[in-house]
Amino acid sequence: CIFLFIGYLAWQVKGIIEPPSLTVVSPLDGSVVSEHTILVQGEAESGTRLTVNGQEAAGDRSAQFRVPIDLVEGLNTLTVAATKKHGKTTEHLVNVILKPTVFNTK
């Protein structure tokens, strides 16, 4: 019985001190896009506070998120972060280049 208690206690401590899991599915780092708005998608550990460029984002029940982000022309660095209630944070930086399509109006 004592071993079960110690195992449970170790599992709880690990959950507090370990940073949350975070995966960014899209956009890929180094992407070149022509649209001024992109959709940042991924998955974060359930129960974490999620932000994209400091903007609060909500995950669904399966901990997946989809956040539209406006881009400026040129290089955009997106910061995606998941923070546990005890303050541990996982952060991913994704660079995206916006090159708007130029239409020839001749």
Biopython code that builds the backbone (N, CA, C, O; Angstrom):
import numpy as np
from Bio.PDB.StructureBuilder import StructureBuilder

atoms = [
    (1, "CYS", "N", (0.821, -1.188, 0.000)),
    (1, "CYS", "CA", (0.000, 0.000, 0.000)),
    (1, "CYS", "C", (0.878, 1.269, 0.000)),
    (1, "CYS", "O", (0.561, 2.262, -0.655)),
    (2, "ILE", "N", (1.978, 1.204, 0.747)),
    (2, "ILE", "CA", (2.881, 2.357, 0.810)),
    (2, "ILE", "C", (3.520, 2.628, -0.544)),
    (2, "ILE", "O", (3.782, 3.779, -0.893)),
    (3, "PHE", "N", (3.773, 1.554, -1.317)),
    (3, "PHE", "CA", (4.368, 1.730, -2.647)),
    (3, "PHE", "C", (3.392, 2.411, -3.605)),
    (3, "PHE", "O", (3.797, 3.218, -4.442)),
    (4, "LEU", "N", (2.116, 2.085, -3.478)),
    (4, "LEU", "CA", (1.111, 2.763, -4.287)),
    (4, "LEU", "C", (1.068, 4.253, -3.966)),
    (4, "LEU", "O", (0.991, 5.087, -4.869)),
    (5, "PHE", "N", (1.116, 4.580, -2.695)),
    (5, "PHE", "CA", (1.096, 5.980, -2.274)),
    (5, "PHE", "C", (2.323, 6.721, -2.796)),
    (5, "PHE", "O", (2.199, 7.836, -3.304)),
    (6, "ILE", "N", (3.500, 6.122, -2.678)),
    (6, "ILE", "CA", (4.736, 6.757, -3.158)),
    (6, "ILE", "C", (4.693, 6.916, -4.675)),
    (6, "ILE", "O", (5.112, 7.949, -5.198)),
    (7, "GLY", "N", (4.188, 5.900, -5.392)),
    (7, "GLY", "CA", (4.062, 5.995, -6.843)),
    (7, "GLY", "C", (3.105, 7.106, -7.255)),
    (7, "GLY", "O", (3.383, 7.860, -8.188)),
    (8, "TYR", "N", (1.972, 7.203, -6.553)),
    (8, "TYR", "CA", (1.000, 8.263, -6.841)),
    (8, "TYR", "C", (1.598, 9.633, -6.552)),
    (8, "TYR", "O", (1.426, 10.561, -7.342)),
    (9, "LEU", "N", (2.286, 9.766, -5.450)),
    (9, "LEU", "CA", (2.917, 11.028, -5.082)),
    (9, "LEU", "C", (3.969, 11.435, -6.115)),
    (9, "LEU", "O", (4.043, 12.607, -6.486)),
    (10, "ALA", "N", (4.780, 10.491, -6.582)),
    (10, "ALA", "CA", (5.790, 10.782, -7.611)),
    (10, "ALA", "C", (5.129, 11.213, -8.905)),
    (10, "ALA", "O", (5.622, 12.117, -9.579)),
    (11, "TRP", "N", (4.013, 10.575, -9.266)),
    (11, "TRP", "CA", (3.287, 10.934, -10.477)),
    (11, "TRP", "C", (2.737, 12.360, -10.374)),
    (11, "TRP", "O", (2.775, 13.106, -11.352)),
    (12, "GLN", "N", (2.234, 12.737, -9.215)),
    (12, "GLN", "CA", (1.705, 14.087, -9.004)),
    (12, "GLN", "C", (2.816, 15.133, -9.070)),
    (12, "GLN", "O", (2.635, 16.186, -9.680)),
    (13, "VAL", "N", (3.949, 14.858, -8.458)),
    (13, "VAL", "CA", (5.079, 15.794, -8.473)),
    (13, "VAL", "C", (5.592, 15.968, -9.895)),
    (13, "VAL", "O", (5.912, 17.084, -10.306)),
    (14, "LYS", "N", (5.673, 14.878, -10.649)),
    (14, "LYS", "CA", (6.120, 14.948, -12.045)),
    (14, "LYS", "C", (5.182, 15.851, -12.846)),
    (14, "LYS", "O", (5.638, 16.641, -13.673)),
    (15, "GLY", "N", (3.881, 15.737, -12.606)),
    (15, "GLY", "CA", (2.906, 16.561, -13.297)),
    (15, "GLY", "C", (3.059, 18.042, -12.993)),
    (15, "GLY", "O", (2.725, 18.883, -13.827)),
    (16, "ILE", "N", (3.553, 18.365, -11.825)),
    (16, "ILE", "CA", (3.748, 19.769, -11.426)),
    (16, "ILE", "C", (5.040, 20.334, -11.998)),
    (16, "ILE", "O", (5.049, 21.469, -12.475)),
    (17, "ILE", "N", (6.126, 19.576, -11.963)),
    (17, "ILE", "CA", (7.429, 20.131, -12.350)),
    (17, "ILE", "C", (7.753, 19.985, -13.833)),
    (17, "ILE", "O", (8.658, 20.654, -14.331)),
    (18, "GLU", "N", (7.036, 19.130, -14.541)),
    (18, "GLU", "CA", (7.301, 18.918, -15.963)),
    (18, "GLU", "C", (6.522, 19.942, -16.796)),
    (18, "GLU", "O", (5.344, 20.178, -16.529)),
    (19, "PRO", "N", (7.166, 20.557, -17.807)),
    (19, "PRO", "CA", (6.433, 21.514, -18.651)),
    (19, "PRO", "C", (5.362, 20.801, -19.477)),
    (19, "PRO", "O", (5.483, 19.603, -19.737)),
    (20, "PRO", "N", (4.314, 21.522, -19.893)),
    (20, "PRO", "CA", (3.229, 20.893, -20.642)),
    (20, "PRO", "C", (3.642, 20.507, -22.057)),
    (20, "PRO", "O", (4.572, 21.079, -22.625)),
    (21, "SER", "N", (2.942, 19.536, -22.612)),
    (21, "SER", "CA", (3.197, 19.165, -24.004)),
    (21, "SER", "C", (2.513, 20.175, -24.921)),
    (21, "SER", "O", (1.430, 20.677, -24.619)),
    (22, "LEU", "N", (3.167, 20.462, -26.049)),
    (22, "LEU", "CA", (2.637, 21.412, -27.030)),
    (22, "LEU", "C", (3.161, 21.024, -28.401)),
    (22, "LEU", "O", (4.365, 20.849, -28.588)),
    (23, "THR", "N", (2.249, 20.889, -29.365)),
    (23, "THR", "CA", (2.609, 20.578, -30.739)),
    (23, "THR", "C", (1.939, 21.583, -31.655)),
    (23, "THR", "O", (0.728, 21.790, -31.580)),
    (24, "VAL", "N", (2.733, 22.214, -32.527)),
    (24, "VAL", "CA", (2.183, 23.114, -33.540)),
    (24, "VAL", "C", (2.199, 22.355, -34.862)),
    (24, "VAL", "O", (3.260, 21.973, -35.355)),
    (25, "VAL", "N", (1.008, 22.138, -35.436)),
    (25, "VAL", "CA", (0.865, 21.373, -36.670)),
    (25, "VAL", "C", (1.037, 22.279, -37.886)),
    (25, "VAL", "O", (1.714, 21.917, -38.848)),
    (26, "SER", "N", (0.419, 23.457, -37.836)),
    (26, "SER", "CA", (0.559, 24.402, -38.928)),
    (26, "SER", "C", (0.417, 25.818, -38.397)),
    (26, "SER", "O", (-0.316, 26.044, -37.434)),
    (27, "PRO", "N", (1.091, 26.756, -38.995)),
    (27, "PRO", "CA", (1.924, 26.645, -40.181)),
    (27, "PRO", "C", (3.287, 26.036, -39.832)),
    (27, "PRO", "O", (3.695, 26.019, -38.670)),
    (28, "LEU", "N", (3.968, 25.547, -40.844)),
    (28, "LEU", "CA", (5.314, 25.021, -40.659)),
    (28, "LEU", "C", (6.296, 26.178, -40.555)),
    (28, "LEU", "O", (6.115, 27.213, -41.197)),
    (29, "ASP", "N", (7.332, 26.003, -39.749)),
    (29, "ASP", "CA", (8.359, 27.032, -39.609)),
    (29, "ASP", "C", (9.002, 27.292, -40.969)),
    (29, "ASP", "O", (9.387, 26.353, -41.666)),
    (30, "GLY", "N", (9.118, 28.561, -41.344)),
    (30, "GLY", "CA", (9.724, 28.933, -42.609)),
    (30, "GLY", "C", (8.744, 28.993, -43.766)),
    (30, "GLY", "O", (9.153, 29.189, -44.911)),
    (31, "SER", "N", (7.452, 28.828, -43.489)),
    (31, "SER", "CA", (6.440, 28.874, -44.545)),
    (31, "SER", "C", (6.385, 30.248, -45.192)),
    (31, "SER", "O", (6.576, 31.269, -44.533)),
    (32, "VAL", "N", (6.122, 30.257, -46.496)),
    (32, "VAL", "CA", (5.879, 31.495, -47.238)),
    (32, "VAL", "C", (4.422, 31.443, -47.679)),
    (32, "VAL", "O", (4.003, 30.509, -48.363)),
    (33, "VAL", "N", (3.651, 32.460, -47.279)),
    (33, "VAL", "CA", (2.217, 32.482, -47.577)),
    (33, "VAL", "C", (1.851, 33.771, -48.296)),
    (33, "VAL", "O", (2.605, 34.743, -48.272)),
    (34, "SER", "N", (0.680, 33.770, -48.942)),
    (34, "SER", "CA", (0.233, 34.964, -49.648)),
    (34, "SER", "C", (-1.015, 35.583, -49.008)),
    (34, "SER", "O", (-1.431, 36.673, -49.402)),
    (35, "GLU", "N", (-1.610, 34.905, -48.034)),
    (35, "GLU", "CA", (-2.809, 35.395, -47.351)),
    (35, "GLU", "C", (-2.427, 36.178, -46.097)),
    (35, "GLU", "O", (-1.468, 35.830, -45.407)),
    (36, "HIS", "N", (-3.183, 37.236, -45.807)),
    (36, "HIS", "CA", (-2.892, 38.082, -44.644)),
    (36, "HIS", "C", (-3.325, 37.458, -43.320)),
    (36, "HIS", "O", (-2.906, 37.917, -42.257)),
    (37, "THR", "N", (-4.147, 36.432, -43.371)),
    (37, "THR", "CA", (-4.578, 35.731, -42.159)),
    (37, "THR", "C", (-4.285, 34.249, -42.338)),
    (37, "THR", "O", (-4.596, 33.656, -43.371)),
    (38, "ILE", "N", (-3.681, 33.665, -41.309)),
    (38, "ILE", "CA", (-3.420, 32.225, -41.338)),
    (38, "ILE", "C", (-4.053, 31.582, -40.118)),
    (38, "ILE", "O", (-4.417, 32.259, -39.156)),
    (39, "LEU", "N", (-4.178, 30.273, -40.173)),
    (39, "LEU", "CA", (-4.738, 29.518, -39.064)),
    (39, "LEU", "C", (-3.608, 28.759, -38.379)),
    (39, "LEU", "O", (-2.972, 27.895, -38.982)),
    (40, "VAL", "N", (-3.367, 29.090, -37.112)),
    (40, "VAL", "CA", (-2.369, 28.374, -36.312)),
    (40, "VAL", "C", (-3.105, 27.204, -35.665)),
    (40, "VAL", "O", (-4.099, 27.390, -34.963)),
    (41, "GLN", "N", (-2.599, 25.992, -35.913)),
    (41, "GLN", "CA", (-3.262, 24.789, -35.420)),
    (41, "GLN", "C", (-2.291, 23.891, -34.680)),
    (41, "GLN", "O", (-1.104, 23.836, -35.003)),
    (42, "GLY", "N", (-2.801, 23.196, -33.692)),
    (42, "GLY", "CA", (-1.962, 22.265, -32.962)),
    (42, "GLY", "C", (-2.702, 21.616, -31.819)),
    (42, "GLY", "O", (-3.931, 21.578, -31.778)),
    (43, "GLU", "N", (-1.910, 21.104, -30.888)),
    (43, "GLU", "CA", (-2.461, 20.419, -29.728)),
    (43, "GLU", "C", (-1.639, 20.778, -28.500)),
    (43, "GLU", "O", (-0.409, 20.780, -28.538)),
    (44, "ALA", "N", (-2.336, 21.080, -27.415)),
    (44, "ALA", "CA", (-1.669, 21.411, -26.149)),
    (44, "ALA", "C", (-2.230, 20.509, -25.055)),
    (44, "ALA", "O", (-3.353, 20.014, -25.148)),
    (45, "GLU", "N", (-1.434, 20.312, -24.035)),
    (45, "GLU", "CA", (-1.866, 19.485, -22.917)),
    (45, "GLU", "C", (-3.147, 20.052, -22.317)),
    (45, "GLU", "O", (-3.274, 21.260, -22.120)),
    (46, "SER", "N", (-4.079, 19.176, -22.034)),
    (46, "SER", "CA", (-5.355, 19.580, -21.454)),
    (46, "SER", "C", (-5.127, 20.298, -20.115)),
    (46, "SER", "O", (-4.284, 19.893, -19.314)),
    (47, "GLY", "N", (-5.887, 21.359, -19.894)),
    (47, "GLY", "CA", (-5.780, 22.094, -18.634)),
    (47, "GLY", "C", (-4.727, 23.179, -18.627)),
    (47, "GLY", "O", (-4.473, 23.779, -17.583)),
    (48, "THR", "N", (-4.105, 23.448, -19.767)),
    (48, "THR", "CA", (-3.093, 24.506, -19.825)),
    (48, "THR", "C", (-3.710, 25.788, -20.375)),
    (48, "THR", "O", (-4.743, 25.760, -21.045)),
    (49, "ARG", "N", (-3.059, 26.910, -20.080)),
    (49, "ARG", "CA", (-3.440, 28.208, -20.642)),
    (49, "ARG", "C", (-2.658, 28.357, -21.938)),
    (49, "ARG", "O", (-1.429, 28.288, -21.935)),
    (50, "LEU", "N", (-3.354, 28.557, -23.031)),
    (50, "LEU", "CA", (-2.732, 28.610, -24.349)),
    (50, "LEU", "C", (-2.781, 30.024, -24.897)),
    (50, "LEU", "O", (-3.819, 30.683, -24.836)),
    (51, "THR", "N", (-1.645, 30.499, -25.439)),
    (51, "THR", "CA", (-1.605, 31.805, -26.088)),
    (51, "THR", "C", (-0.866, 31.696, -27.419)),
    (51, "THR", "O", (0.043, 30.883, -27.587)),
    (52, "VAL", "N", (-1.291, 32.549, -28.364)),
    (52, "VAL", "CA", (-0.597, 32.694, -29.636)),
    (52, "VAL", "C", (-0.309, 34.175, -29.790)),
    (52, "VAL", "O", (-1.232, 34.981, -29.914)),
    (53, "ASN", "N", (0.969, 34.537, -29.783)),
    (53, "ASN", "CA", (1.398, 35.938, -29.816)),
    (53, "ASN", "C", (0.752, 36.739, -28.688)),
    (53, "ASN", "O", (0.363, 37.892, -28.878)),
    (54, "GLY", "N", (0.642, 36.128, -27.527)),
    (54, "GLY", "CA", (0.072, 36.794, -26.361)),
    (54, "GLY", "C", (-1.441, 36.814, -26.326)),
    (54, "GLY", "O", (-2.031, 37.220, -25.324)),
    (55, "GLN", "N", (-2.082, 36.381, -27.406)),
    (55, "GLN", "CA", (-3.542, 36.356, -27.502)),
    (55, "GLN", "C", (-4.044, 35.032, -26.938)),
    (55, "GLN", "O", (-3.617, 33.960, -27.368)),
    (56, "GLU", "N", (-4.957, 35.119, -25.969)),
    (56, "GLU", "CA", (-5.520, 33.917, -25.350)),
    (56, "GLU", "C", (-6.213, 33.059, -26.404)),
    (56, "GLU", "O", (-6.949, 33.572, -27.247)),
    (57, "ALA", "N", (-5.975, 31.763, -26.354)),
    (57, "ALA", "CA", (-6.587, 30.829, -27.294)),
    (57, "ALA", "C", (-7.205, 29.683, -26.501)),
    (57, "ALA", "O", (-6.675, 29.270, -25.469)),
    (58, "ALA", "N", (-8.313, 29.184, -26.987)),
    (58, "ALA", "CA", (-8.994, 28.089, -26.297)),
    (58, "ALA", "C", (-8.845, 26.801, -27.090)),
    (58, "ALA", "O", (-8.985, 26.781, -28.313)),
    (59, "GLY", "N", (-8.560, 25.731, -26.370)),
    (59, "GLY", "CA", (-8.516, 24.420, -26.989)),
    (59, "GLY", "C", (-9.873, 23.746, -26.860)),
    (59, "GLY", "O", (-10.670, 24.108, -25.995)),
    (60, "ASP", "N", (-10.134, 22.773, -27.712)),
    (60, "ASP", "CA", (-11.396, 22.041, -27.606)),
    (60, "ASP", "C", (-11.241, 20.905, -26.594)),
    (60, "ASP", "O", (-10.227, 20.817, -25.901)),
    (61, "ARG", "N", (-12.240, 20.050, -26.515)),
    (61, "ARG", "CA", (-12.219, 18.965, -25.520)),
    (61, "ARG", "C", (-11.060, 17.998, -25.709)),
    (61, "ARG", "O", (-10.601, 17.381, -24.749)),
    (62, "SER", "N", (-10.587, 17.864, -26.941)),
    (62, "SER", "CA", (-9.466, 16.958, -27.197)),
    (62, "SER", "C", (-8.134, 17.706, -27.148)),
    (62, "SER", "O", (-7.114, 17.184, -27.598)),
    (63, "ALA", "N", (-8.137, 18.942, -26.596)),
    (63, "ALA", "CA", (-6.941, 19.775, -26.393)),
    (63, "ALA", "C", (-6.346, 20.295, -27.700)),
    (63, "ALA", "O", (-5.195, 20.730, -27.721)),
    (64, "GLN", "N", (-7.114, 20.254, -28.789)),
    (64, "GLN", "CA", (-6.635, 20.805, -30.052)),
    (64, "GLN", "C", (-7.082, 22.253, -30.164)),
    (64, "GLN", "O", (-8.129, 22.635, -29.642)),
    (65, "PHE", "N", (-6.269, 23.057, -30.854)),
    (65, "PHE", "CA", (-6.609, 24.471, -31.007)),
    (65, "PHE", "C", (-6.474, 24.911, -32.454)),
    (65, "PHE", "O", (-5.705, 24.332, -33.221)),
    (66, "ARG", "N", (-7.226, 25.938, -32.819)),
    (66, "ARG", "CA", (-7.211, 26.568, -34.142)),
    (66, "ARG", "C", (-7.406, 28.056, -33.892)),
    (66, "ARG", "O", (-8.463, 28.477, -33.421)),
    (67, "VAL", "N", (-6.383, 28.859, -34.208)),
    (67, "VAL", "CA", (-6.430, 30.291, -33.929)),
    (67, "VAL", "C", (-6.066, 31.075, -35.192)),
    (67, "VAL", "O", (-4.968, 30.905, -35.721)),
    (68, "PRO", "N", (-6.978, 31.939, -35.690)),
    (68, "PRO", "CA", (-6.619, 32.783, -36.833)),
    (68, "PRO", "C", (-5.705, 33.920, -36.362)),
    (68, "PRO", "O", (-5.959, 34.549, -35.335)),
    (69, "ILE", "N", (-4.645, 34.172, -37.124)),
    (69, "ILE", "CA", (-3.684, 35.232, -36.785)),
    (69, "ILE", "C", (-3.465, 36.090, -38.020)),
    (69, "ILE", "O", (-3.242, 35.576, -39.116)),
    (70, "ASP", "N", (-3.531, 37.407, -37.830)),
    (70, "ASP", "CA", (-3.251, 38.345, -38.914)),
    (70, "ASP", "C", (-1.743, 38.524, -39.044)),
    (70, "ASP", "O", (-1.028, 38.613, -38.046)),
    (71, "LEU", "N", (-1.267, 38.578, -40.292)),
    (71, "LEU", "CA", (0.153, 38.738, -40.581)),
    (71, "LEU", "C", (0.418, 40.113, -41.182)),
    (71, "LEU", "O", (-0.471, 40.751, -41.746)),
    (72, "VAL", "N", (1.659, 40.548, -41.045)),
    (72, "VAL", "CA", (2.116, 41.757, -41.733)),
    (72, "VAL", "C", (3.046, 41.310, -42.856)),
    (72, "VAL", "O", (3.600, 40.212, -42.809)),
    (73, "GLU", "N", (3.213, 42.148, -43.847)),
    (73, "GLU", "CA", (4.076, 41.798, -44.970)),
    (73, "GLU", "C", (5.503, 41.582, -44.476)),
    (73, "GLU", "O", (6.014, 42.351, -43.661)),
    (74, "GLY", "N", (6.135, 40.534, -44.976)),
    (74, "GLY", "CA", (7.501, 40.205, -44.571)),
    (74, "GLY", "C", (7.513, 39.099, -43.529)),
    (74, "GLY", "O", (6.622, 38.250, -43.497)),
    (75, "LEU", "N", (8.535, 39.118, -42.675)),
    (75, "LEU", "CA", (8.728, 38.072, -41.669)),
    (75, "LEU", "C", (7.818, 38.279, -40.463)),
    (75, "LEU", "O", (7.745, 39.378, -39.915)),
    (76, "ASN", "N", (7.133, 37.227, -40.057)),
    (76, "ASN", "CA", (6.284, 37.211, -38.867)),
    (76, "ASN", "C", (6.764, 36.073, -37.975)),
    (76, "ASN", "O", (6.870, 34.933, -38.427)),
    (77, "THR", "N", (7.053, 36.372, -36.722)),
    (77, "THR", "CA", (7.421, 35.332, -35.770)),
    (77, "THR", "C", (6.237, 35.102, -34.851)),
    (77, "THR", "O", (5.814, 36.001, -34.124)),
    (78, "LEU", "N", (5.707, 33.888, -34.891)),
    (78, "LEU", "CA", (4.565, 33.521, -34.068)),
    (78, "LEU", "C", (5.072, 32.805, -32.828)),
    (78, "LEU", "O", (5.892, 31.892, -32.925)),
    (79, "THR", "N", (4.591, 33.213, -31.669)),
    (79, "THR", "CA", (4.952, 32.584, -30.411)),
    (79, "THR", "C", (3.737, 31.850, -29.877)),
    (79, "THR", "O", (2.734, 32.465, -29.514)),
    (80, "VAL", "N", (3.837, 30.527, -29.834)),
    (80, "VAL", "CA", (2.750, 29.691, -29.329)),
    (80, "VAL", "C", (3.222, 29.135, -27.988)),
    (80, "VAL", "O", (4.280, 28.511, -27.903)),
    (81, "ALA", "N", (2.422, 29.369, -26.930)),
    (81, "ALA", "CA", (2.838, 28.960, -25.591)),
    (81, "ALA", "C", (1.708, 28.261, -24.850)),
    (81, "ALA", "O", (0.544, 28.646, -24.953)),
    (82, "ALA", "N", (2.076, 27.226, -24.103)),
    (82, "ALA", "CA", (1.147, 26.521, -23.208)),
    (82, "ALA", "C", (1.730, 26.617, -21.807)),
    (82, "ALA", "O", (2.898, 26.292, -21.592)),
    (83, "THR", "N", (0.911, 27.067, -20.848)),
    (83, "THR", "CA", (1.371, 27.265, -19.479)),
    (83, "THR", "C", (0.483, 26.488, -18.519)),
    (83, "THR", "O", (-0.742, 26.597, -18.560)),
    (84, "LYS", "N", (1.124, 25.697, -17.649)),
    (84, "LYS", "CA", (0.382, 24.971, -16.615)),
    (84, "LYS", "C", (0.005, 25.934, -15.495)),
    (84, "LYS", "O", (0.569, 27.023, -15.389)),
    (85, "LYS", "N", (-0.949, 25.531, -14.663)),
    (85, "LYS", "CA", (-1.391, 26.389, -13.566)),
    (85, "LYS", "C", (-0.282, 26.648, -12.549)),
    (85, "LYS", "O", (-0.372, 27.602, -11.776)),
    (86, "HIS", "N", (0.757, 25.822, -12.536)),
    (86, "HIS", "CA", (1.875, 26.029, -11.614)),
    (86, "HIS", "C", (2.994, 26.850, -12.243)),
    (86, "HIS", "O", (4.044, 27.040, -11.629)),
    (87, "GLY", "N", (2.774, 27.346, -13.484)),
    (87, "GLY", "CA", (3.718, 28.264, -14.109)),
    (87, "GLY", "C", (4.694, 27.675, -15.103)),
    (87, "GLY", "O", (5.386, 28.432, -15.785)),
    (88, "LYS", "N", (4.784, 26.371, -15.219)),
    (88, "LYS", "CA", (5.691, 25.767, -16.205)),
    (88, "LYS", "C", (5.146, 26.027, -17.604)),
    (88, "LYS", "O", (3.957, 25.837, -17.859)),
    (89, "THR", "N", (6.032, 26.469, -18.519)),
    (89, "THR", "CA", (5.613, 26.861, -19.862)),
    (89, "THR", "C", (6.428, 26.144, -20.929)),
    (89, "THR", "O", (7.634, 25.945, -20.782)),
    (90, "THR", "N", (5.748, 25.760, -22.002)),
    (90, "THR", "CA", (6.398, 25.266, -23.208)),
    (90, "THR", "C", (6.075, 26.274, -24.299)),
    (90, "THR", "O", (4.929, 26.695, -24.450)),
    (91, "GLU", "N", (7.100, 26.659, -25.061)),
    (91, "GLU", "CA", (6.918, 27.691, -26.076)),
    (91, "GLU", "C", (7.529, 27.236, -27.400)),
    (91, "GLU", "O", (8.617, 26.662, -27.429)),
    (92, "HIS", "N", (6.816, 27.497, -28.491)),
    (92, "HIS", "CA", (7.322, 27.216, -29.834)),
    (92, "HIS", "C", (7.295, 28.514, -30.634)),
    (92, "HIS", "O", (6.315, 29.258, -30.596)),
    (93, "LEU", "N", (8.375, 28.778, -31.354)),
    (93, "LEU", "CA", (8.443, 29.923, -32.260)),
    (93, "LEU", "C", (8.323, 29.405, -33.683)),
    (93, "LEU", "O", (8.998, 28.450, -34.068)),
    (94, "VAL", "N", (7.454, 30.047, -34.463)),
    (94, "VAL", "CA", (7.244, 29.660, -35.849)),
    (94, "VAL", "C", (7.394, 30.912, -36.703)),
    (94, "VAL", "O", (6.689, 31.900, -36.499)),
    (95, "ASN", "N", (8.320, 30.864, -37.663)),
    (95, "ASN", "CA", (8.522, 31.995, -38.572)),
    (95, "ASN", "C", (7.727, 31.769, -39.852)),
    (95, "ASN", "O", (7.797, 30.707, -40.470)),
    (96, "VAL", "N", (6.966, 32.801, -40.236)),
    (96, "VAL", "CA", (6.148, 32.750, -41.445)),
    (96, "VAL", "C", (6.408, 34.033, -42.226)),
    (96, "VAL", "O", (6.433, 35.124, -41.656)),
    (97, "ILE", "N", (6.601, 33.893, -43.534)),
    (97, "ILE", "CA", (6.845, 35.064, -44.383)),
    (97, "ILE", "C", (5.595, 35.313, -45.219)),
    (97, "ILE", "O", (5.103, 34.419, -45.908)),
    (98, "LEU", "N", (5.087, 36.553, -45.146)),
    (98, "LEU", "CA", (3.943, 36.948, -45.962)),
    (98, "LEU", "C", (4.447, 37.679, -47.192)),
    (98, "LEU", "O", (5.047, 38.749, -47.101)),
    (99, "LYS", "N", (4.187, 37.074, -48.345)),
    (99, "LYS", "CA", (4.482, 37.696, -49.650)),
    (99, "LYS", "C", (3.162, 37.757, -50.392)),
    (99, "LYS", "O", (2.776, 36.797, -51.058)),
    (100, "PRO", "N", (2.458, 38.893, -50.281)),
    (100, "PRO", "CA", (1.148, 38.977, -50.943)),
    (100, "PRO", "C", (1.278, 38.828, -52.455)),
    (100, "PRO", "O", (2.268, 39.252, -53.051)),
    (101, "THR", "N", (0.285, 38.232, -53.053)),
    (101, "THR", "CA", (0.242, 38.069, -54.485)),
    (101, "THR", "C", (-0.014, 39.422, -55.125)),
    (101, "THR", "O", (-0.927, 40.140, -54.719)),
    (102, "VAL", "N", (0.787, 39.774, -56.126)),
    (102, "VAL", "CA", (0.611, 41.037, -56.845)),
    (102, "VAL", "C", (-0.065, 40.714, -58.168)),
    (102, "VAL", "O", (0.429, 39.911, -58.960)),
    (103, "PHE", "N", (-1.204, 41.356, -58.390)),
    (103, "PHE", "CA", (-1.936, 41.130, -59.637)),
    (103, "PHE", "C", (-1.565, 42.194, -60.647)),
    (103, "PHE", "O", (-1.515, 43.380, -60.321)),
    (104, "ASN", "N", (-1.308, 41.775, -61.861)),
    (104, "ASN", "CA", (-0.983, 42.692, -62.946)),
    (104, "ASN", "C", (-2.319, 43.197, -63.526)),
    (104, "ASN", "O", (-3.133, 42.412, -64.013)),
    (105, "THR", "N", (-2.524, 44.525, -63.462)),
    (105, "THR", "CA", (-3.819, 45.096, -63.879)),
    (105, "THR", "C", (-3.725, 45.790, -65.246)),
    (105, "THR", "O", (-4.414, 46.779, -65.493)),
    (106, "LYS", "N", (-2.885, 45.274, -66.111)),
    (106, "LYS", "CA", (-2.767, 45.856, -67.451)),
    (106, "LYS", "C", (-3.905, 45.460, -68.338)),
    (106, "LYS", "O", (-3.954, 45.868, -69.499)),
]
sb = StructureBuilder()
sb.init_structure("model")
sb.init_model(0)
sb.init_chain("A")
sb.init_seg("    ")
for serial, (resi, resn, name, xyz) in enumerate(atoms, 1):
    if name == "N":
        sb.init_residue(resn, " ", resi, " ")
    sb.init_atom(name, np.array(xyz, "f"), 0.0, 1.0, " ", f" {name:<3s}", serial, name[0])
structure = sb.get_structure()
